[in-house]
Amino acid sequence: MDCRNLSHSTTEIPSDVRPKYEAITALTDAFCKRHLNEEYAEMCRRLTVALAQKQPTPLVRGRAEVWACGIVRTIGWANMLDDPEQSPYMKLIAIDPEFGVAESTDQAKSMAIRRMFGIGRLNVNWTLPSRLGDNPLVWKVEVNGMLVDIRQESRERQETAFQKGLIPYIPADREQPADDQRQKPQDPPIHALEGDLFGTLFGFHKKVMVLLRAANLPDDKLGVVSERIDHLLREVTEEIKSTKDLNIQPRLDARYEMVQRLVDELVKLGSIRDQMEQIYSKTPSADIPWNIDLPPKALVELIEAGQVQPCKTIDLGCGTGNYGIYLASLGFDVTGVDISPSALALAEANAKQKGVACRFLVADILGGLPEIAETFEFAYDWSLLHHVFPLDRKRHASRY
């Protein structure tokens, strides 16, 4: 996405969704005017447009207040609104009462939105424009096969990156005058830092190990943290290569804070099983974004074209069973699996209400499904893969 294009277009919002979009936007605008600023309001509008244009749009289900609350929390989370050193600053849990929404409902909605669009902390595409300059991820650009900080590169390379939409502006145009730069304290000479390099790295790893032992994360989340740490240390290595600056303590301190925030978020989330169970047990079905009655267009076209005939079918991550029930109504022999018992209780009630026979089993797709011995002729999932941590996705895809 072009980092310079932070506007939003409402021209492609379907007419039947526009009233909901306008209701949500009115709520987010009013909240941002009271507590945040116009920049937050604009980013919330942009996210609402993205939701309205998604096919099928999840906005048709659920109250406008719940969506508005989830949108504000998502943008606030991405921009570290809950960091006391930021301005404006606001605790995320303080957002919910403003919309009259329960904290568990808002957490579920925000988590669903973040997974829909892959929104993480400091995500470049969802960073407030005024904070782009301070976001280190904005300036990471691949040059000759190597990821570099484009701010350290020549103006010519900066111009090329800007023309490609990879960076929001040309850093060289905003550099301080030479007199101001001379007033800055000089970095310690390299030879004075070489002896401390190993000790600094050891200290970083020691702090991380203490943090992880205290967090007591399950294996899947430890894998996520390990992957992030590896990425952050590669960043530090590339910075050392490009700047020839061995004073890595400030860099490692900044990376440790990123790891700490990630661990805090993972601790709050709990396991995937806990997350899904909390959502399905405490959130009204109409407020779960991916719980859509109508089957996906791609699935309908596949069936109507005759490419898949009625057969033994497994629905991986079936949720409340909507799509499995659709297939069963057409003569498919459907087994639906999901990690949440509450989801399957809703699925069974849903199937009974519609007079359709389906089989539903509680199972973890990442566990290899030992509960199921038979084979299937057709297997599918919808809105499932993005709920699986990136570290586990290849393992999941290779199994089925």
Secondary structure as UniProt FT lines:
FT   TURN            3..4
FT   TURN            11..12
FT   TURN            15..17
FT   HELIX           18..35
FT   HELIX           38..53
FT   HELIX           58..60
FT   HELIX           64..78
FT   TURN            79..82
FT   TURN            84..85
FT   HELIX           92..94
FT   HELIX           95..99
FT   HELIX           103..117
FT   TURN            121..122
FT   HELIX           124..126
FT   HELIX           129..134
FT   HELIX           136..139
FT   STRAND          140..143
FT   TURN            144..145
FT   STRAND          146..149
FT   HELIX           150..152
FT   HELIX           155..163
FT   TURN            164..165
FT   HELIX           171..174
FT   HELIX           178..183
FT   HELIX           190..215
FT   HELIX           219..243
FT   HELIX           249..269
FT   HELIX           272..282
FT   HELIX           285..287
FT   TURN            289..290
FT   HELIX           297..304
FT   TURN            305..306
FT   STRAND          312..316
FT   TURN            319..320
FT   HELIX           322..329
FT   TURN            330..331
FT   STRAND          333..338
FT   HELIX           341..353
FT   TURN            354..355
FT   STRAND          359..362
FT   HELIX           365..367
FT   TURN            370..371
FT   STRAND          378..381
FT   HELIX           385..387
FT   HELIX           390..399
//
